[in-house]
């Protein structure tokens, strides 16, 4: 598995995903509702705008080289 960095920026407005490989992502709320989808292609990182999301638990689903990885994100 590839090394993945997931963190919020200092302002708390963006969720940053860093990895050297391409990936697809989904961000879902605590009820499983799909909120945001996207791809990280050739850039070193992707920024997801989370400014308007309420505080709480979210699930980040990453699809990397055919493998799925799930991370719980607390905002």
DRENTORKOL-3810 file (N, C-alpha, C; in nm, 4 decimals):
REM DRENTORKOL-3810
@n.u->0.0850; n.v->-0.1179; n.w->0.0000; ca.u->0.0000; ca.v->0.0000; ca.w->0.0000; c.u->0.0893; c.v->0.1238; c.w->0.0000
@n.u->0.0416; n.v->0.2264; n.w->-0.0633; ca.u->0.1158; ca.v->0.3517; ca.w->-0.0749; c.u->0.0961; c.v->0.4381; c.w->0.0492
@n.u->0.1943; n.v->0.5212; n.w->0.0769; ca.u->0.1839; ca.v->0.6134; ca.w->0.1897; c.u->0.0850; c.v->0.7243; c.w->0.1552
@n.u->-0.0062; n.v->0.7513; n.w->0.2484; ca.u->-0.1091; ca.v->0.8528; ca.w->0.2286; c.u->-0.1056; c.v->0.9487; c.w->0.3466
@n.u->-0.1033; n.v->1.0783; n.w->0.3177; ca.u->-0.1138; ca.v->1.1795; ca.w->0.4223; c.u->-0.2509; c.v->1.2440; c.w->0.4136
@n.u->-0.3237; n.v->1.2465; n.w->0.5253; ca.u->-0.4560; ca.v->1.3086; ca.w->0.5298; c.u->-0.4579; c.v->1.4021; c.w->0.6501
@n.u->-0.4865; n.v->1.5310; n.w->0.6258; ca.u->-0.4887; ca.v->1.6284; ca.w->0.7344; c.u->-0.5686; c.v->1.7504; c.w->0.6909
@n.u->-0.6046; n.v->1.8340; n.w->0.7873; ca.u->-0.6700; ca.v->1.9609; ca.w->0.7547; c.u->-0.5642; c.v->2.0714; c.w->0.7519
@n.u->-0.5889; n.v->2.1720; n.w->0.6712; ca.u->-0.4960; ca.v->2.2848; ca.w->0.6656; c.u->-0.5141; c.v->2.3682; c.w->0.7925
@n.u->-0.4210; n.v->2.4590; n.w->0.8225; ca.u->-0.4293; ca.v->2.5379; ca.w->0.9467; c.u->-0.5593; c.v->2.6174; c.w->0.9622
@n.u->-0.6199; n.v->2.6599; n.w->0.8514; ca.u->-0.7450; ca.v->2.7356; ca.w->0.8605; c.u->-0.8638; c.v->2.6460; c.w->0.8938
@n.u->-0.8492; n.v->2.5150; n.w->0.8700; ca.u->-0.9595; ca.v->2.4220; ca.w->0.8919; c.u->-1.0612; c.v->2.4227; c.w->0.7803
@n.u->-1.0306; n.v->2.4889; n.w->0.6690; ca.u->-1.1239; ca.v->2.4998; ca.w->0.5577; c.u->-1.1055; c.v->2.3897; c.w->0.4531
@n.u->-0.9905; n.v->2.3217; n.w->0.4556; ca.u->-0.9616; ca.v->2.2211; ca.w->0.3538; c.u->-0.9096; c.v->2.0929; c.w->0.4165
@n.u->-0.9525; n.v->1.9812; n.w->0.3605; ca.u->-0.8979; ca.v->1.8501; ca.w->0.3927; c.u->-0.7982; c.v->1.8193; c.w->0.2817
@n.u->-0.6740; n.v->1.7906; n.w->0.3186; ca.u->-0.5670; ca.v->1.7670; ca.w->0.2225; c.u->-0.5365; c.v->1.6175; c.w->0.2186
@n.u->-0.5276; n.v->1.5630; n.w->0.0970; ca.u->-0.4861; ca.v->1.4236; ca.w->0.0778; c.u->-0.3581; c.v->1.4264; c.w->-0.0048
@n.u->-0.2507; n.v->1.3696; n.w->0.0514; ca.u->-0.1221; ca.v->1.3630; ca.w->-0.0190; c.u->-0.0850; c.v->1.2177; c.w->-0.0410
@n.u->-0.0520; n.v->1.1838; n.w->-0.1634; ca.u->-0.0018; ca.v->1.0511; ca.w->-0.1984; c.u->0.0610; c.v->1.0601; c.w->-0.3374
@n.u->0.1608; n.v->0.9792; n.w->-0.3660; ca.u->0.2265; ca.v->0.9886; ca.w->-0.4969; c.u->0.1479; c.v->0.9223; c.w->-0.6107
@n.u->0.0390; n.v->0.8539; n.w->-0.5797; ca.u->-0.0355; ca.v->0.7814; ca.w->-0.6831; c.u->-0.1717; c.v->0.8452; c.w->-0.7080
@n.u->-0.2309; n.v->0.8083; n.w->-0.8207; ca.u->-0.3649; ca.v->0.8555; ca.w->-0.8534; c.u->-0.4663; c.v->0.7845; c.w->-0.7644
@n.u->-0.5753; n.v->0.8538; n.w->-0.7341; ca.u->-0.6802; ca.v->0.7925; ca.w->-0.6538; c.u->-0.8131; c.v->0.8597; c.w->-0.6813
@n.u->-0.9199; n.v->0.7905; n.w->-0.6431; ca.u->-1.0537; ca.v->0.8481; ca.w->-0.6409; c.u->-1.0955; c.v->0.8548; c.w->-0.4954
@n.u->-1.1784; n.v->0.9537; n.w->-0.4611; ca.u->-1.2224; ca.v->0.9656; ca.w->-0.3223; c.u->-1.3701; c.v->0.9990; c.w->-0.3133
@n.u->-1.4284; n.v->0.9618; n.w->-0.2005; ca.u->-1.5657; ca.v->0.9978; ca.w->-0.1642; c.u->-1.5644; c.v->1.0401; c.w->-0.0188
@n.u->-1.6372; n.v->1.1449; n.w->0.0129; ca.u->-1.6543; ca.v->1.1878; ca.w->0.1512; c.u->-1.8027; c.v->1.1743; c.w->0.1840
@n.u->-1.8334; n.v->1.0985; n.w->0.2904; ca.u->-1.9719; ca.v->1.0738; ca.w->0.3308; c.u->-1.9921; c.v->1.1196; c.w->0.4745
@n.u->-2.1152; n.v->1.1631; n.w->0.5030; ca.u->-2.1460; ca.v->1.2054; ca.w->0.6394; c.u->-2.1721; c.v->1.0832; c.w->0.7277
@n.u->-2.2063; n.v->1.1057; n.w->0.8542; ca.u->-2.2294; ca.v->0.9980; ca.w->0.9497; c.u->-2.3443; c.v->0.9068; c.w->0.9142
@n.u->-2.4359; n.v->0.9527; n.w->0.8298; ca.u->-2.5487; ca.v->0.8717; ca.w->0.7851; c.u->-2.5200; c.v->0.7996; c.w->0.6542
@n.u->-2.4007; n.v->0.8177; n.w->0.5994; ca.u->-2.3632; ca.v->0.7531; ca.w->0.4749; c.u->-2.3993; c.v->0.8317; c.w->0.3501
@n.u->-2.4512; n.v->0.9527; n.w->0.3666; ca.u->-2.4879; ca.v->1.0364; ca.w->0.2518; c.u->-2.3622; c.v->1.0860; c.w->0.1816
@n.u->-2.3569; n.v->1.0656; n.w->0.0501; ca.u->-2.2435; ca.v->1.1097; ca.w->-0.0298; c.u->-2.2427; c.v->1.2620; c.w->-0.0395
@n.u->-2.1328; n.v->1.3249; n.w->0.0019; ca.u->-2.1207; ca.v->1.4701; ca.w->0.0014; c.u->-2.0294; c.v->1.5218; c.w->-0.1082
@n.u->-1.9132; n.v->1.4583; n.w->-0.1250; ca.u->-1.8117; ca.v->1.5071; ca.w->-0.2176; c.u->-1.7432; c.v->1.3868; c.w->-0.2827
@n.u->-1.7194; n.v->1.3951; n.w->-0.4134; ca.u->-1.6402; ca.v->1.2941; ca.w->-0.4833; c.u->-1.5346; c.v->1.3658; c.w->-0.5658
@n.u->-1.4314; n.v->1.2930; n.w->-0.6032; ca.u->-1.3291; ca.v->1.3532; ca.w->-0.6879; c.u->-1.2161; c.v->1.2577; c.w->-0.7174
@n.u->-1.1182; n.v->1.3078; n.w->-0.7899; ca.u->-0.9996; ca.v->1.2324; ca.w->-0.8302; c.u->-0.8749; c.v->1.3135; c.w->-0.7993
@n.u->-0.7681; n.v->1.2437; n.w->-0.7696; ca.u->-0.6357; ca.v->1.3050; ca.w->-0.7624; c.u->-0.5555; c.v->1.2376; c.w->-0.8710
@n.u->-0.5175; n.v->1.3140; n.w->-0.9703; ca.u->-0.4470; ca.v->1.2548; ca.w->-1.0827; c.u->-0.2975; c.v->1.2786; c.w->-1.0723
@n.u->-0.2440; n.v->1.3719; n.w->-1.1435; ca.u->-0.0983; ca.v->1.3886; ca.w->-1.1474; c.u->-0.0428; c.v->1.4857; c.w->-1.0440
@n.u->-0.1274; n.v->1.5590; n.w->-0.9759; ca.u->-0.0795; ca.v->1.6539; ca.w->-0.8767; c.u->-0.0360; c.v->1.5804; c.w->-0.7489
@n.u->0.0525; n.v->1.6387; n.w->-0.6697; ca.u->0.1011; ca.v->1.5708; ca.w->-0.5481; c.u->-0.0033; c.v->1.5624; c.w->-0.4371
@n.u->-0.1039; n.v->1.6522; n.w->-0.4404; ca.u->-0.2064; ca.v->1.6494; ca.w->-0.3356; c.u->-0.3372; c.v->1.7034; c.w->-0.3917
@n.u->-0.4440; n.v->1.6787; n.w->-0.3176; ca.u->-0.5746; ca.v->1.7319; ca.w->-0.3528; c.u->-0.6320; c.v->1.7981; c.w->-0.2283
@n.u->-0.7003; n.v->1.9101; n.w->-0.2467; ca.u->-0.7624; ca.v->1.9833; ca.w->-0.1363; c.u->-0.9143; c.v->1.9750; c.w->-0.1512
@n.u->-0.9811; n.v->1.9319; n.w->-0.0459; ca.u->-1.1262; ca.v->1.9210; ca.w->-0.0454; c.u->-1.1799; c.v->2.0316; c.w->0.0453
@n.u->-1.2666; n.v->2.1163; n.w->-0.0085; ca.u->-1.3230; ca.v->2.2259; ca.w->0.0690; c.u->-1.4237; c.v->2.1705; c.w->0.1698
@n.u->-1.3937; n.v->2.1859; n.w->0.2992; ca.u->-1.4809; ca.v->2.1354; ca.w->0.4054; c.u->-1.5369; c.v->2.2494; c.w->0.4900
@n.u->-1.5201; n.v->2.3716; n.w->0.4441; ca.u->-1.5592; ca.v->2.4898; ca.w->0.5213; c.u->-1.7060; c.v->2.4862; c.w->0.5623
@n.u->-1.7936; n.v->2.4386; n.w->0.4757; ca.u->-1.9376; ca.v->2.4410; ca.w->0.5026; c.u->-1.9899; c.v->2.3153; c.w->0.5714
@n.u->-1.9024; n.v->2.2209; n.w->0.6004; ca.u->-1.9476; ca.v->2.0980; ca.w->0.6661; c.u->-1.9578; c.v->2.1196; c.w->0.8169
@n.u->-2.0600; n.v->2.0606; n.w->0.8758; ca.u->-2.0797; ca.v->2.0695; ca.w->1.0208; c.u->-1.9755; c.v->1.9849; c.w->1.0931
@n.u->-1.9495; n.v->2.0201; n.w->1.2168; ca.u->-1.8591; ca.v->1.9386; ca.w->1.2981; c.u->-1.9211; c.v->1.8007; c.w->1.3156
@n.u->-1.8367; n.v->1.6983; n.w->1.3174; ca.u->-1.8853; ca.v->1.5624; ca.w->1.3340; c.u->-1.7930; c.v->1.4624; c.w->1.2675
@n.u->-1.8405; n.v->1.3393; n.w->1.2557; ca.u->-1.7635; ca.v->1.2306; ca.w->1.1955; c.u->-1.8030; c.v->1.2121; c.w->1.0496
@n.u->-1.7031; n.v->1.1918; n.w->0.9673; ca.u->-1.7220; ca.v->1.1684; ca.w->0.8247; c.u->-1.6376; c.v->1.0482; c.w->0.7846
@n.u->-1.6784; n.v->0.9826; n.w->0.6773; ca.u->-1.6017; ca.v->0.8701; ca.w->0.6249; c.u->-1.5418; c.v->0.9094; c.w->0.4911
@n.u->-1.4114; n.v->0.8927; n.w->0.4802; ca.u->-1.3392; ca.v->0.9181; ca.w->0.3567; c.u->-1.3058; c.v->0.7832; c.w->0.2947
@n.u->-1.3580; n.v->0.7584; n.w->0.1756; ca.u->-1.3308; ca.v->0.6340; ca.w->0.1037; c.u->-1.2339; c.v->0.6656; c.w->-0.0086
@n.u->-1.1210; n.v->0.5959; n.w->-0.0112; ca.u->-1.0202; ca.v->0.6136; ca.w->-0.1146; c.u->-1.0116; c.v->0.4867; c.w->-0.1976
@n.u->-1.0059; n.v->0.5010; n.w->-0.3276; ca.u->-0.9846; ca.v->0.3883; ca.w->-0.4175; c.u->-0.8483; c.v->0.4104; c.w->-0.4828
@n.u->-0.7519; n.v->0.3247; n.w->-0.4445; ca.u->-0.6142; ca.v->0.3386; ca.w->-0.4905; c.u->-0.5709; c.v->0.2078; c.w->-0.5544
@n.u->-0.5387; n.v->0.2100; n.w->-0.6820; ca.u->-0.4943; ca.v->0.0900; ca.w->-0.7535; c.u->-0.5893; c.v->-0.0278; c.w->-0.7321
@n.u->-0.7200; n.v->-0.0008; n.w->-0.7335; ca.u->-0.8187; ca.v->-0.1071; ca.w->-0.7177; c.u->-0.8455; c.v->-0.1483; c.w->-0.5738
@n.u->-0.7749; n.v->-0.0921; n.w->-0.4784; ca.u->-0.7968; ca.v->-0.1225; ca.w->-0.3373; c.u->-0.8734; c.v->-0.0091; c.w->-0.2723
@n.u->-0.9659; n.v->-0.0452; n.w->-0.1839; ca.u->-1.0433; ca.v->0.0558; ca.w->-0.1132; c.u->-0.9905; c.v->0.0721; c.w->0.0289
@n.u->-0.9767; n.v->0.1981; n.w->0.0687; ca.u->-0.9308; ca.v->0.2327; ca.w->0.2030; c.u->-1.0354; c.v->0.3264; c.w->0.2628
@n.u->-1.0753; n.v->0.3002; n.w->0.3872; ca.u->-1.1727; ca.v->0.3835; ca.w->0.4571; c.u->-1.1068; c.v->0.4500; c.w->0.5757
@n.u->-1.1265; n.v->0.5809; n.w->0.5895; ca.u->-1.0725; ca.v->0.6570; ca.w->0.7017; c.u->-1.1854; c.v->0.7369; c.w->0.7652
@n.u->-1.1885; n.v->0.7391; n.w->0.8980; ca.u->-1.2840; ca.v->0.8238; ca.w->0.9685; c.u->-1.2192; c.v->0.9592; c.w->0.9909
@n.u->-1.2905; n.v->1.0643; n.w->0.9538; ca.u->-1.2413; ca.v->1.2002; ca.w->0.9660; c.u->-1.3296; c.v->1.2733; c.w->1.0676
@n.u->-1.2673; n.v->1.3352; n.w->1.1668; ca.u->-1.3401; ca.v->1.4158; ca.w->1.2662; c.u->-1.3173; c.v->1.5629; c.w->1.2357
@n.u->-1.4260; n.v->1.6343; n.w->1.2171; ca.u->-1.4163; ca.v->1.7779; ca.w->1.1923; c.u->-1.4682; c.v->1.8538; c.w->1.3126
END
